[in-house]
Amino acid sequence: MKILVIGAGAWGTALAVSSASRHQVTLWARDAAQLAGLKSERTNARYLPGIALPAALALQGGDTPLAQALDGQDLVILATPVSAARGMLQSLQNASVPVAWLSKGFEAPVAGAAASPFGLMVHEIRAQAAPDLRAGVLSGPSFALEVARGQPTALVAASEHAEVRDALVAAFHGATLRVYANDDVVGVEVGGAVKNVLAIATGLCDGLQLGLNARAALITRGLAEMTRLGVALGARAETFTGLSGLGDLVLTATGDLSRNRKVGLLLAQGQTLAQAVDSLGHVAEGVYCARTVVQRAAGLGVEMPIAQSVVALLDGKLKPAEAVATLMGRGPTAELA
């Protein structure tokens, strides 16, 4: 199977490394300087240091047109941030093979023909930018470093097209990586986006040393918020008990490799948001999509008090201790309401 991975960040590189032993994989990097480094060092020093690129992994990009790289491929993986998804999907709209993205989050609101009062998830962007594309999303609880090391991981391949789901399973299911199929694209994308916001809250909780009881409560109530929003957007509730819901939430909220959790920890230590983000060196999607999560929930009449507190914290309207007090000061309610 011939697979093109577009985007040489940590996750794109990890997935390319993981599958290069079984398939003909090409990793495509837009930046010519990065591509030169990948070729000369055979490692992604910036995004995945210490992981050797297999000799079988082909490297392209820079001055090589994307259309040329697409020729002869069986599957295309879009491993770019959400902010680049619209442009890339427009470039791929006439692709004759399955396309899947790895992005998790919401696009910033855009103007023009695609104008929207709030940011969109990638499946919604695809509906505007490439409506005829056979596409889907590969998501789930996965730190890039562990996948690149060959440590056991489980993912979910979601698409309305069986052909796309089957292609993703064939491409990546193996001895150390299990891939489960799902046709609930909305649920999988909501889980992947909202868990980043909730991970900031959990990092804050741990940074303030509020204890394991508080962490468990926050994750559980966060899952309830995620599910309410997802169902209101058309997802199935059971999707949120799976890999892209509960699984990804637990990993991102508690794992030391989580950038979003790290933001919460740093804010709890007294750093400003700018200081916290600058120290990461990578994108923390929860910072950029928290406001959109709350906006979409408000428009649907969905209560998301944890996400609302995260937005107030990121906007500087609440201090860390005040955010906790706000959540704990809410009136009683039924658990399953």
C-alpha positions in Angstrom: 0.0 0.0 0.0 1.3 3.5 -0.9 0.7 6.1 1.7 1.4 9.8 1.6 1.6 11.6 5.0 1.4 15.4 4.5 2.9 17.3 7.4 6.1 16.4 9.2 5.2 17.4 12.7 5.4 15.0 15.6 2.2 13.0 14.9 2.6 12.8 11.1 6.2 11.7 11.6 5.3 9.1 14.2 2.6 7.6 12.0 4.9 7.5 9.0 7.6 5.8 11.1 5.1 3.3 12.5 3.8 2.2 9.1 7.0 2.4 7.0 8.0 -1.2 7.8 4.8 -2.6 6.1 3.9 -0.1 3.4 5.5 2.3 1.0 5.3 5.5 2.9 6.2 9.1 1.9 6.5 11.9 4.4 5.9 15.3 2.8 7.3 18.4 4.5 6.4 21.8 3.1 9.4 23.6 4.6 12.5 23.1 2.5 14.9 23.7 5.5 13.1 21.1 7.6 13.1 18.6 4.7 16.8 19.1 4.3 17.3 18.3 8.0 15.1 15.2 7.8 17.1 13.9 4.8 20.6 14.7 6.3 20.0 13.6 9.9 17.3 10.9 9.3 15.5 12.2 12.4 12.9 14.9 13.1 15.0 16.9 15.6 12.5 19.5 16.2 9.3 17.5 16.7 10.3 14.0 17.5 14.0 14.0 18.7 15.7 10.7 19.3 13.5 8.7 16.8 15.4 7.4 13.8 13.6 7.6 10.5 13.5 4.2 8.8 15.6 3.8 5.7 12.4 2.7 3.8 10.6 6.0 4.6 10.7 8.3 1.6 11.0 12.1 2.1 9.5 14.7 -0.2 8.4 18.3 0.0 10.0 21.7 -0.3 10.0 22.5 -4.0 8.2 19.2 -5.0 4.6 20.1 -5.9 2.0 18.3 -3.8 0.2 17.2 -6.9 3.4 15.3 -7.9 3.6 13.6 -4.5 0.0 12.5 -4.8 0.6 10.6 -8.0 0.2 6.8 -7.5 -0.8 7.0 -3.8 -3.5 4.7 -2.3 -4.1 6.8 0.9 -3.4 10.3 1.9 -3.0 11.4 5.5 -3.3 15.0 6.4 -1.1 15.6 9.4 -1.3 19.4 9.7 -2.8 21.7 12.4 -6.5 22.6 12.1 -5.5 26.0 11.0 -4.1 24.6 7.7 -6.9 22.1 7.1 -9.1 24.2 4.8 -6.3 25.1 2.4 -5.0 21.5 2.3 -8.5 20.1 1.7 -9.1 22.5 -1.1 -5.8 21.3 -2.6 -7.0 17.7 -2.2 -10.6 18.1 -3.3 -10.1 16.2 -6.6 -8.1 13.4 -5.0 -9.3 10.0 -6.3 -8.1 8.1 -3.2 -9.2 8.2 0.5 -8.0 11.1 2.6 -7.9 11.2 6.4 -6.9 13.9 8.8 -5.2 13.7 12.2 -6.2 17.2 13.3 -8.1 17.7 16.6 -9.8 21.0 17.3 -11.7 23.9 15.7 -10.8 26.3 13.0 -10.8 30.0 13.8 -13.9 31.8 12.3 -13.3 32.7 8.7 -14.8 35.4 6.4 -15.9 35.3 2.9 -17.9 32.5 1.3 -17.1 30.2 4.2 -18.2 32.8 6.8 -19.4 31.3 10.1 -20.0 32.9 13.5 -17.9 30.2 15.1 -15.0 27.9 14.2 -15.7 24.6 12.5 -14.3 21.1 13.0 -12.5 19.5 10.1 -15.4 17.4 8.9 -17.4 20.6 8.6 -14.5 22.3 6.8 -14.4 19.4 4.4 -18.1 19.7 3.7 -17.4 23.3 2.5 -14.0 23.0 0.9 -14.1 19.5 -0.6 -17.6 18.1 -0.5 -17.0 15.3 -2.9 -13.9 14.0 -1.2 -14.0 10.5 0.3 -12.5 11.4 3.7 -12.5 10.7 7.4 -10.5 11.2 10.6 -8.0 9.0 12.5 -8.1 9.9 16.1 -7.9 8.5 19.7 -5.6 8.4 22.7 -2.1 8.6 21.2 1.1 10.4 22.1 3.3 10.6 19.0 6.4 9.6 20.9 4.9 6.3 22.1 3.6 5.4 18.6 7.0 6.1 17.1 8.6 3.9 19.7 6.2 1.0 18.8 4.4 1.1 22.2 0.9 -0.4 22.2 -1.7 2.1 21.0 -5.4 2.0 19.9 -7.0 4.4 17.5 -10.4 4.9 15.8 -10.9 5.4 12.1 -14.1 7.4 11.5 -15.8 8.1 8.2 -19.2 7.9 6.6 -17.4 6.0 3.8 -16.6 2.3 4.4 -13.9 2.6 1.8 -12.0 5.2 3.9 -12.5 3.2 7.2 -11.2 0.0 5.5 -8.2 1.9 4.0 -7.2 3.3 7.4 -7.5 -0.1 9.1 -5.4 -1.8 6.3 -2.8 1.0 6.5 -2.2 1.2 10.2 -3.6 -1.8 12.1 -0.7 -4.0 13.2 1.2 -5.6 16.0 1.5 -2.5 18.1 -1.3 -0.3 16.7 -4.9 -1.4 16.8 -7.4 0.6 14.6 -11.2 0.4 15.3 -13.7 1.5 12.7 -16.6 3.9 13.5 -19.0 5.9 11.3 -19.7 8.6 13.9 -17.4 11.3 12.5 -19.1 14.0 14.5 -18.6 12.2 17.8 -15.0 11.3 17.1 -14.2 14.9 16.2 -16.0 16.5 19.2 -14.2 14.1 21.5 -10.8 15.0 19.9 -11.5 18.7 20.2 -13.1 19.1 23.6 -10.7 16.8 25.5 -7.9 19.4 24.9 -9.9 22.1 26.7 -10.7 19.7 29.6 -7.0 18.7 29.8 -6.2 22.3 30.6 -8.6 22.3 33.4 -7.2 19.0 34.8 -3.7 20.4 34.6 -4.8 23.3 36.6 -6.4 21.0 39.1 -3.2 19.0 39.5 -1.0 22.1 39.5 -3.0 23.5 42.4 -2.6 20.1 44.2 -6.3 19.7 44.7 -6.0 15.9 45.0 -7.0 12.8 43.1 -10.6 13.1 44.2 -10.8 16.4 42.4 -9.1 15.1 39.3 -11.5 12.1 39.0 -14.5 14.4 39.5 -13.2 16.9 36.9 -12.5 14.2 34.2 -15.9 12.6 34.8 -17.9 15.8 34.7 -15.8 16.9 31.8 -16.9 13.8 29.9 -20.5 14.7 30.6 -19.9 18.1 29.1 -18.3 16.6 26.1 -21.1 14.2 25.6 -23.8 16.8 25.9 -22.2 19.0 23.2 -21.6 16.0 20.9 -25.1 14.7 21.1 -26.5 18.2 20.5 -24.3 18.3 17.3 -25.7 15.0 16.1 -23.2 12.5 17.6 -24.1 9.2 19.3 -23.7 9.2 23.0 -21.9 5.8 23.1 -19.0 7.2 21.0 -17.9 9.2 24.0 -17.3 6.1 26.1 -14.9 4.9 23.4 -11.3 5.7 22.3 -11.9 9.2 21.0 -14.0 10.3 24.0 -13.1 8.8 27.4 -9.9 7.2 26.1 -8.4 10.4 24.7 -9.7 12.5 27.6 -8.0 10.3 30.2 -4.7 10.3 28.3 -4.6 14.0 27.6 -5.8 15.0 31.0 -3.4 12.8 33.0 -0.4 12.1 30.7 2.9 13.9 31.2 3.4 14.2 27.5 0.2 16.3 27.1 0.8 19.8 26.0 -2.7 21.0 27.0 -2.3 19.5 30.5 1.1 21.3 30.7 -0.6 24.6 30.0 -2.9 24.1 33.0 0.0 23.1 35.2 2.0 26.2 34.2 -1.0 28.6 34.8 -1.4 27.1 38.2 2.3 27.9 38.9 1.6 31.6 38.1 2.8 31.8 34.6 0.9 34.0 32.1 -0.8 32.3 29.2 1.8 33.7 26.8 4.6 32.3 28.9 3.0 28.9 29.1 2.4 28.7 25.4 5.9 29.9 24.5 7.5 27.3 26.7 5.8 24.4 24.9 7.4 24.8 21.5 4.4 23.0 20.0 0.7 23.8 19.4 -1.7 23.3 22.3 -5.0 23.1 20.5 -7.1 23.5 23.6 -5.9 27.1 24.0 -7.1 28.0 20.6 -10.4 26.2 20.5 -11.7 26.7 24.0 -13.7 29.8 23.1 -15.3 28.1 20.1 -16.3 25.1 22.2 -18.1 27.5 24.6 -19.6 29.5 21.8 -21.1 26.4 20.0 -22.4 25.1 23.3 -24.1 28.4 24.1 -25.7 28.5 20.7 -27.1 25.0 21.3 -28.2 25.7 24.8 -25.7 23.2 26.2 -24.2 23.9 29.7 -20.4 23.5 29.8 -19.3 25.1 33.1 -15.8 23.5 33.1 -15.1 24.7 29.6 -16.5 28.2 30.4 -14.1 28.4 33.4 -11.2 27.5 31.2 -12.1 30.3 28.8 -12.4 32.8 31.7 -9.0 31.6 32.9 -7.3 31.9 29.5 -8.9 35.4 29.0 -7.5 36.5 32.4 -11.0 37.1 33.8 -10.4 34.5 36.6 -7.3 33.5 38.5 -6.6 29.7 38.9 -8.1 29.6 42.5 -11.1 31.6 41.4 -11.8 29.2 38.6 -11.9 26.4 41.0 -14.1 28.4 43.4 -16.5 29.2 40.6 -17.0 25.5 39.7 -17.3 24.4 43.3 -19.8 27.2 44.1 -22.4 26.1 41.5 -25.7 24.9 42.8 -26.6 21.2 43.1 -28.0 19.4 40.1 -28.8 15.8 39.1 -25.8 13.8 37.8 -27.4 12.7 34.6 -29.3 16.0 33.8 
